[in-house]
Amino acid sequence: NPPAQARRWVIFTDMALVSYTGSEALDVTVRSLKTAKSLAGVRVALVAKNGEDLAEGRTDAAGRVRFLHPLLEGEG
């Protein structure tokens, strides 16, 4: 059995992230909590269980970034 681990994330932000998993990719949208507008140019990282970044991207004009499905399976 692996040793117990504790992680705590404390985030003070105006950003709300919503993720959608489909057959081809994981889509993440970022919006402002204050205005509900999409946020463009935000760096979003896909983080592995061990805490390492698997991939990163910047949100487009619609506040969306996409991570292809093989990244979610530990491939590619």
KEBALO-271084 format. One record per residue: x, y, z of N, C-alpha, C in turn; residue number from 1. Coordinates in steps of 0.1 Angstrom, whole numbers. Each point is the difference from the previous one (the first is absolute). Layout:
# residues N
<vofi><n_px>X</n_px><n_py>Y</n_py><n_pz>Z</n_pz><ca_px>X</ca_px><ca_py>Y</ca_py><ca_pz>Z</ca_pz><c_px>X</c_px><c_py>Y</c_py><c_pz>Z</c_pz><n>NUM</n></vofi>
...
//
This chain:
# residues 76
<vofi><n_px>8</n_px><n_py>-12</n_py><n_pz>0</n_pz><ca_px>-8</ca_px><ca_py>12</ca_py><ca_pz>0</ca_pz><c_px>9</c_px><c_py>12</c_py><c_pz>0</c_pz><n>1</n></vofi>
<vofi><n_px>-4</n_px><n_py>10</n_py><n_pz>-8</n_pz><ca_px>8</ca_px><ca_py>13</ca_py><ca_pz>0</ca_pz><c_px>-2</c_px><c_py>7</c_py><c_pz>13</c_pz><n>2</n></vofi>
<vofi><n_px>9</n_px><n_py>8</n_py><n_pz>4</n_pz><ca_px>-2</ca_px><ca_py>8</ca_py><ca_pz>12</ca_pz><c_px>-11</c_px><c_py>10</c_py><c_pz>-2</c_pz><n>3</n></vofi>
<vofi><n_px>-6</n_px><n_py>4</n_py><n_pz>11</n_pz><ca_px>-11</ca_px><ca_py>10</ca_py><ca_pz>-1</ca_pz><c_px>6</c_px><c_py>14</c_py><c_pz>-5</c_pz><n>4</n></vofi>
<vofi><n_px>-8</n_px><n_py>7</n_py><n_pz>-7</n_pz><ca_px>4</ca_px><ca_py>13</ca_py><ca_pz>-5</ca_pz><c_px>-11</c_px><c_py>10</c_py><c_pz>2</c_pz><n>5</n></vofi>
<vofi><n_px>4</n_px><n_py>12</n_py><n_pz>3</n_pz><ca_px>-10</ca_px><ca_py>10</ca_py><ca_pz>1</ca_pz><c_px>4</c_px><c_py>12</c_py><c_pz>-9</c_pz><n>6</n></vofi>
<vofi><n_px>-10</n_px><n_py>5</n_py><n_pz>-6</n_pz><ca_px>2</ca_px><ca_py>12</ca_py><ca_pz>-9</ca_pz><c_px>-11</c_px><c_py>10</c_py><c_pz>3</c_pz><n>7</n></vofi>
<vofi><n_px>3</n_px><n_py>12</n_py><n_pz>0</n_pz><ca_px>-10</ca_px><ca_py>10</ca_py><ca_pz>2</ca_pz><c_px>2</c_px><c_py>11</c_py><c_pz>-10</c_pz><n>8</n></vofi>
<vofi><n_px>-10</n_px><n_py>4</n_py><n_pz>-7</n_pz><ca_px>1</ca_px><ca_py>11</ca_py><ca_pz>-9</ca_pz><c_px>-9</c_px><c_py>11</c_py><c_pz>5</c_pz><n>9</n></vofi>
<vofi><n_px>6</n_px><n_py>11</n_py><n_pz>2</n_pz><ca_px>-7</ca_px><ca_py>12</ca_py><ca_pz>4</ca_pz><c_px>1</c_px><c_py>10</c_py><c_pz>-11</c_pz><n>10</n></vofi>
<vofi><n_px>-11</n_px><n_py>3</n_py><n_pz>-6</n_pz><ca_px>1</ca_px><ca_py>9</ca_py><ca_pz>-12</ca_pz><c_px>-10</c_px><c_py>12</c_py><c_pz>2</c_pz><n>11</n></vofi>
<vofi><n_px>5</n_px><n_py>12</n_py><n_pz>-2</n_pz><ca_px>-8</ca_px><ca_py>12</ca_py><ca_pz>0</ca_pz><c_px>1</c_px><c_py>5</c_py><c_pz>-14</c_pz><n>12</n></vofi>
<vofi><n_px>-11</n_px><n_py>-1</n_py><n_pz>-7</n_pz><ca_px>-1</ca_px><ca_py>4</ca_py><ca_pz>-14</ca_pz><c_px>-13</c_px><c_py>4</c_py><c_pz>-4</c_pz><n>13</n></vofi>
<vofi><n_px>0</n_px><n_py>7</n_py><n_pz>-11</n_pz><ca_px>-13</ca_px><ca_py>4</ca_py><ca_pz>-7</ca_pz><c_px>-3</c_px><c_py>-10</c_py><c_pz>-11</c_pz><n>14</n></vofi>
<vofi><n_px>7</n_px><n_py>-11</n_py><n_pz>-1</n_pz><ca_px>-2</ca_px><ca_py>-9</ca_py><ca_pz>-11</ca_pz><c_px>-8</c_px><c_py>-12</c_py><c_pz>4</c_pz><n>15</n></vofi>
<vofi><n_px>-9</n_px><n_py>-4</n_py><n_pz>-8</n_pz><ca_px>-8</ca_px><ca_py>-13</ca_py><ca_pz>1</ca_pz><c_px>4</c_px><c_py>-9</c_py><c_pz>-11</c_pz><n>16</n></vofi>
<vofi><n_px>4</n_px><n_py>-12</n_py><n_pz>3</n_pz><ca_px>4</ca_px><ca_py>-10</ca_py><ca_pz>-10</ca_pz><c_px>-11</c_px><c_py>-11</c_py><c_pz>0</c_pz><n>17</n></vofi>
<vofi><n_px>-4</n_px><n_py>-3</n_py><n_pz>-12</n_pz><ca_px>-9</ca_px><ca_py>-11</ca_py><ca_pz>-3</ca_pz><c_px>6</c_px><c_py>-10</c_py><c_pz>-10</c_pz><n>18</n></vofi>
<vofi><n_px>0</n_px><n_py>-13</n_py><n_pz>3</n_pz><ca_px>6</ca_px><ca_py>-9</ca_py><ca_pz>-9</ca_pz><c_px>-10</c_px><c_py>-10</c_py><c_pz>-6</c_pz><n>19</n></vofi>
<vofi><n_px>2</n_px><n_py>-4</n_py><n_pz>-12</n_pz><ca_px>-9</ca_px><ca_py>-9</ca_py><ca_pz>-7</ca_pz><c_px>8</c_px><c_py>-11</c_py><c_pz>-6</c_pz><n>20</n></vofi>
<vofi><n_px>-2</n_px><n_py>-12</n_py><n_pz>3</n_pz><ca_px>7</ca_px><ca_py>-11</ca_py><ca_pz>-5</ca_pz><c_px>-8</c_px><c_py>-7</c_py><c_pz>-11</c_pz><n>21</n></vofi>
<vofi><n_px>6</n_px><n_py>-1</n_py><n_pz>-12</n_pz><ca_px>-7</ca_px><ca_py>-7</ca_py><ca_pz>-11</ca_pz><c_px>9</c_px><c_py>-11</c_py><c_pz>-5</c_pz><n>22</n></vofi>
<vofi><n_px>-4</n_px><n_py>-6</n_py><n_pz>-11</n_pz><ca_px>7</ca_px><ca_py>-12</ca_py><ca_pz>-6</ca_pz><c_px>13</c_px><c_py>5</c_py><c_pz>-6</c_pz><n>23</n></vofi>
<vofi><n_px>2</n_px><n_py>12</n_py><n_pz>-4</n_pz><ca_px>12</ca_px><ca_py>5</ca_py><ca_pz>-7</ca_pz><c_px>9</c_px><c_py>8</c_py><c_pz>9</c_pz><n>24</n></vofi>
<vofi><n_px>-6</n_px><n_py>7</n_py><n_pz>10</n_pz><ca_px>8</ca_px><ca_py>10</ca_py><ca_pz>7</ca_pz><c_px>-6</c_px><c_py>4</c_py><c_pz>13</c_pz><n>25</n></vofi>
<vofi><n_px>8</n_px><n_py>7</n_py><n_pz>9</n_pz><ca_px>-5</ca_px><ca_py>6</ca_py><ca_pz>12</ca_pz><c_px>-1</c_px><c_py>15</c_py><c_pz>-4</c_pz><n>26</n></vofi>
<vofi><n_px>-11</n_px><n_py>6</n_py><n_pz>1</n_pz><ca_px>-2</ca_px><ca_py>15</ca_py><ca_pz>-3</ca_pz><c_px>-2</c_px><c_py>7</c_py><c_pz>13</c_pz><n>27</n></vofi>
<vofi><n_px>8</n_px><n_py>11</n_py><n_pz>2</n_pz><ca_px>-2</ca_px><ca_py>8</ca_py><ca_pz>12</ca_pz><c_px>-3</c_px><c_py>14</c_py><c_pz>-5</c_pz><n>28</n></vofi>
<vofi><n_px>-10</n_px><n_py>6</n_py><n_pz>7</n_pz><ca_px>-4</ca_px><ca_py>14</ca_py><ca_pz>-2</ca_pz><c_px>3</c_px><c_py>8</c_py><c_pz>12</c_pz><n>29</n></vofi>
<vofi><n_px>4</n_px><n_py>12</n_py><n_pz>-2</n_pz><ca_px>3</ca_px><ca_py>9</ca_py><ca_pz>11</ca_pz><c_px>-8</c_px><c_py>13</c_py><c_pz>-2</c_pz><n>30</n></vofi>
<vofi><n_px>-7</n_px><n_py>3</n_py><n_pz>11</n_pz><ca_px>-8</ca_px><ca_py>13</ca_py><ca_pz>0</ca_pz><c_px>3</c_px><c_py>8</c_py><c_pz>13</c_pz><n>31</n></vofi>
<vofi><n_px>-3</n_px><n_py>12</n_py><n_pz>-1</n_pz><ca_px>1</ca_px><ca_py>9</ca_py><ca_pz>12</ca_pz><c_px>-12</c_px><c_py>-3</c_py><c_pz>9</c_pz><n>32</n></vofi>
<vofi><n_px>2</n_px><n_py>-1</n_py><n_pz>13</n_pz><ca_px>-11</ca_px><ca_py>-1</ca_py><ca_pz>9</ca_pz><c_px>-7</c_px><c_py>13</c_py><c_pz>2</c_pz><n>33</n></vofi>
<vofi><n_px>7</n_px><n_py>11</n_py><n_pz>-1</n_pz><ca_px>-6</ca_px><ca_py>13</ca_py><ca_pz>1</ca_pz><c_px>-9</c_px><c_py>4</c_py><c_pz>-11</c_pz><n>34</n></vofi>
<vofi><n_px>5</n_px><n_py>-3</n_py><n_pz>-12</n_pz><ca_px>-8</ca_px><ca_py>5</ca_py><ca_pz>-12</ca_pz><c_px>-6</c_px><c_py>-11</c_py><c_pz>-8</c_pz><n>35</n></vofi>
<vofi><n_px>4</n_px><n_py>-12</n_py><n_pz>2</n_pz><ca_px>-5</ca_px><ca_py>-12</ca_py><ca_pz>-8</ca_pz><c_px>5</c_px><c_py>0</c_py><c_pz>-14</c_pz><n>36</n></vofi>
<vofi><n_px>10</n_px><n_py>9</n_py><n_pz>-3</n_pz><ca_px>5</ca_px><ca_py>0</ca_py><ca_pz>-14</ca_pz><c_px>11</c_px><c_py>-10</c_py><c_pz>-1</c_pz><n>37</n></vofi>
<vofi><n_px>2</n_px><n_py>-5</n_py><n_pz>-12</n_pz><ca_px>11</ca_px><ca_py>-9</ca_py><ca_pz>-3</ca_pz><c_px>13</c_px><c_py>7</c_py><c_pz>1</c_pz><n>38</n></vofi>
<vofi><n_px>10</n_px><n_py>-7</n_py><n_pz>5</n_pz><ca_px>13</ca_px><ca_py>6</ca_py><ca_pz>2</ca_pz><c_px>10</c_px><c_py>-6</c_py><c_pz>-10</c_pz><n>39</n></vofi>
<vofi><n_px>5</n_px><n_py>8</n_py><n_pz>-9</n_pz><ca_px>10</ca_px><ca_py>-4</ca_py><ca_pz>-10</ca_pz><c_px>14</c_px><c_py>1</c_py><c_pz>5</c_pz><n>40</n></vofi>
<vofi><n_px>9</n_px><n_py>-9</n_py><n_pz>-5</n_pz><ca_px>14</ca_px><ca_py>1</ca_py><ca_pz>3</ca_pz><c_px>4</c_px><c_py>-5</c_py><c_pz>14</c_pz><n>41</n></vofi>
<vofi><n_px>-8</n_px><n_py>-7</n_py><n_pz>7</n_pz><ca_px>3</ca_px><ca_py>-6</ca_py><ca_pz>13</ca_pz><c_px>7</c_px><c_py>-13</c_py><c_pz>-2</c_pz><n>42</n></vofi>
<vofi><n_px>12</n_px><n_py>-1</n_py><n_pz>7</n_pz><ca_px>7</ca_px><ca_py>-13</ca_py><ca_pz>0</ca_pz><c_px>-7</c_px><c_py>-10</c_py><c_pz>8</c_pz><n>43</n></vofi>
<vofi><n_px>-2</n_px><n_py>-12</n_py><n_pz>-6</n_pz><ca_px>-7</ca_px><ca_py>-11</ca_py><ca_pz>7</ca_pz><c_px>9</c_px><c_py>-12</c_py><c_pz>-2</c_pz><n>44</n></vofi>
<vofi><n_px>3</n_px><n_py>-7</n_py><n_pz>11</n_pz><ca_px>9</ca_px><ca_py>-11</ca_py><ca_pz>0</ca_pz><c_px>-8</c_px><c_py>-13</c_py><c_pz>3</c_pz><n>45</n></vofi>
<vofi><n_px>3</n_px><n_py>-11</n_py><n_pz>-7</n_pz><ca_px>-5</ca_px><ca_py>-13</ca_py><ca_pz>3</ca_pz><c_px>10</c_px><c_py>-7</c_py><c_pz>9</c_pz><n>46</n></vofi>
<vofi><n_px>-3</n_px><n_py>-3</n_py><n_pz>13</n_pz><ca_px>9</ca_px><ca_py>-4</ca_py><ca_pz>10</ca_pz><c_px>-2</c_px><c_py>-15</c_py><c_pz>3</c_pz><n>47</n></vofi>
<vofi><n_px>10</n_px><n_py>-8</n_py><n_pz>0</n_pz><ca_px>0</ca_px><ca_py>-14</ca_py><ca_pz>3</ca_pz><c_px>-2</c_px><c_py>-2</c_py><c_pz>15</c_pz><n>48</n></vofi>
<vofi><n_px>-4</n_px><n_py>-13</n_py><n_pz>4</n_pz><ca_px>-2</ca_px><ca_py>-3</ca_py><ca_pz>14</ca_pz><c_px>13</c_px><c_py>3</c_py><c_pz>8</c_pz><n>49</n></vofi>
<vofi><n_px>12</n_px><n_py>-1</n_py><n_pz>-6</n_pz><ca_px>12</ca_px><ca_py>2</ca_py><ca_pz>8</ca_pz><c_px>3</c_px><c_py>15</c_py><c_pz>0</c_pz><n>50</n></vofi>
<vofi><n_px>-8</n_px><n_py>9</n_py><n_pz>-5</n_pz><ca_px>2</ca_px><ca_py>14</ca_py><ca_pz>1</ca_pz><c_px>8</c_px><c_py>6</c_py><c_pz>-12</c_pz><n>51</n></vofi>
<vofi><n_px>4</n_px><n_py>-8</n_py><n_pz>-9</n_pz><ca_px>8</ca_px><ca_py>5</ca_py><ca_pz>-12</ca_pz><c_px>-10</c_px><c_py>5</c_py><c_pz>-11</c_pz><n>52</n></vofi>
<vofi><n_px>4</n_px><n_py>10</n_py><n_pz>-7</n_pz><ca_px>-8</ca_px><ca_py>5</ca_py><ca_pz>-11</ca_pz><c_px>1</c_px><c_py>-9</c_py><c_pz>-12</c_pz><n>53</n></vofi>
<vofi><n_px>-11</n_px><n_py>-5</n_py><n_pz>-5</n_pz><ca_px>0</ca_px><ca_py>-9</ca_py><ca_pz>-12</ca_pz><c_px>-1</c_px><c_py>9</c_py><c_pz>-13</c_pz><n>54</n></vofi>
<vofi><n_px>-7</n_px><n_py>11</n_py><n_pz>1</n_pz><ca_px>-2</ca_px><ca_py>9</ca_py><ca_pz>-11</ca_pz><c_px>-5</c_px><c_py>13</c_py><c_pz>5</c_pz><n>55</n></vofi>
<vofi><n_px>2</n_px><n_py>10</n_py><n_pz>-8</n_pz><ca_px>-6</ca_px><ca_py>13</ca_py><ca_pz>3</ca_pz><c_px>-5</c_px><c_py>7</c_py><c_pz>-13</c_pz><n>56</n></vofi>
<vofi><n_px>-9</n_px><n_py>9</n_py><n_pz>2</n_pz><ca_px>-5</ca_px><ca_py>8</ca_py><ca_pz>-11</ca_pz><c_px>-5</c_px><c_py>13</c_py><c_pz>5</c_pz><n>57</n></vofi>
<vofi><n_px>-3</n_px><n_py>9</n_py><n_pz>-10</n_pz><ca_px>-6</ca_px><ca_py>12</ca_py><ca_pz>3</ca_pz><c_px>-15</c_px><c_py>1</c_py><c_pz>-5</c_pz><n>58</n></vofi>
<vofi><n_px>-9</n_px><n_py>5</n_py><n_pz>7</n_pz><ca_px>-13</ca_px><ca_py>1</ca_py><ca_pz>-4</ca_pz><c_px>-2</c_px><c_py>9</c_py><c_pz>-13</c_pz><n>59</n></vofi>
<vofi><n_px>-9</n_px><n_py>-4</n_py><n_pz>-8</n_pz><ca_px>-2</ca_px><ca_py>8</ca_py><ca_pz>-12</ca_pz><c_px>-10</c_px><c_py>11</c_py><c_pz>3</c_pz><n>60</n></vofi>
<vofi><n_px>-5</n_px><n_py>7</n_py><n_pz>-11</n_pz><ca_px>-9</ca_px><ca_py>11</ca_py><ca_pz>2</ca_pz><c_px>-13</c_px><c_py>-4</c_py><c_pz>7</c_pz><n>61</n></vofi>
<vofi><n_px>-4</n_px><n_py>-12</n_py><n_pz>-1</n_pz><ca_px>-12</ca_px><ca_py>-5</ca_py><ca_pz>6</ca_pz><c_px>3</c_px><c_py>-5</c_py><c_pz>15</c_pz><n>62</n></vofi>
<vofi><n_px>12</n_px><n_py>1</n_py><n_pz>4</n_pz><ca_px>4</ca_px><ca_py>-5</ca_py><ca_pz>14</ca_pz><c_px>2</c_px><c_py>-14</c_py><c_pz>1</c_pz><n>63</n></vofi>
<vofi><n_px>3</n_px><n_py>-7</n_py><n_pz>-12</n_pz><ca_px>1</ca_px><ca_py>-15</ca_py><ca_pz>0</ca_pz><c_px>14</c_px><c_py>-4</c_py><c_pz>-4</c_pz><n>64</n></vofi>
<vofi><n_px>4</n_px><n_py>-11</n_py><n_pz>7</n_pz><ca_px>12</ca_px><ca_py>-7</ca_py><ca_pz>-3</ca_pz><c_px>-3</c_px><c_py>-15</c_py><c_pz>-1</c_pz><n>65</n></vofi>
<vofi><n_px>7</n_px><n_py>-7</n_py><n_pz>-9</n_pz><ca_px>-3</ca_px><ca_py>-14</ca_py><ca_pz>-2</ca_pz><c_px>13</c_px><c_py>-9</c_py><c_pz>2</c_pz><n>66</n></vofi>
<vofi><n_px>-2</n_px><n_py>-11</n_py><n_pz>7</n_pz><ca_px>11</ca_px><ca_py>-10</ca_py><ca_pz>2</ca_pz><c_px>-5</c_px><c_py>-13</c_py><c_pz>-6</c_pz><n>67</n></vofi>
<vofi><n_px>7</n_px><n_py>-5</n_py><n_pz>-10</n_pz><ca_px>-4</ca_px><ca_py>-12</ca_py><ca_pz>-7</ca_pz><c_px>0</c_px><c_py>-12</c_py><c_pz>9</c_pz><n>68</n></vofi>
<vofi><n_px>-9</n_px><n_py>-9</n_py><n_pz>-3</n_pz><ca_px>-3</ca_px><ca_py>-12</ca_py><ca_pz>9</ca_pz><c_px>12</c_px><c_py>-9</c_py><c_pz>3</c_pz><n>69</n></vofi>
<vofi><n_px>10</n_px><n_py>-2</n_py><n_pz>-9</n_pz><ca_px>11</ca_px><ca_py>-8</ca_py><ca_pz>3</ca_pz><c_px>8</c_px><c_py>5</c_py><c_pz>13</c_pz><n>70</n></vofi>
<vofi><n_px>0</n_px><n_py>13</n_py><n_pz>2</n_pz><ca_px>7</ca_px><ca_py>5</ca_py><ca_pz>12</ca_pz><c_px>-7</c_px><c_py>-4</c_py><c_pz>13</c_pz><n>71</n></vofi>
<vofi><n_px>-13</n_px><n_py>-3</n_py><n_pz>-1</n_pz><ca_px>-7</ca_px><ca_py>-4</ca_py><ca_pz>12</ca_pz><c_px>2</c_px><c_py>-15</c_py><c_pz>3</c_pz><n>72</n></vofi>
<vofi><n_px>5</n_px><n_py>-7</n_py><n_pz>-10</n_pz><ca_px>3</ca_px><ca_py>-14</ca_py><ca_pz>2</ca_pz><c_px>15</c_px><c_py>-3</c_py><c_pz>2</c_pz><n>73</n></vofi>
<vofi><n_px>8</n_px><n_py>10</n_py><n_pz>1</n_pz><ca_px>14</ca_px><ca_py>-2</ca_py><ca_pz>2</ca_pz><c_px>8</c_px><c_py>-3</c_py><c_pz>-13</c_pz><n>74</n></vofi>
<vofi><n_px>-6</n_px><n_py>3</n_py><n_pz>-11</n_pz><ca_px>6</ca_px><ca_py>-3</ca_py><ca_pz>-13</ca_pz><c_px>3</c_px><c_py>13</c_py><c_pz>-7</c_pz><n>75</n></vofi>
<vofi><n_px>11</n_px><n_py>0</n_py><n_pz>-8</n_pz><ca_px>3</ca_px><ca_py>11</ca_py><ca_pz>-9</ca_pz><c_px>5</c_px><c_py>12</c_py><c_pz>6</c_pz><n>76</n></vofi>
//
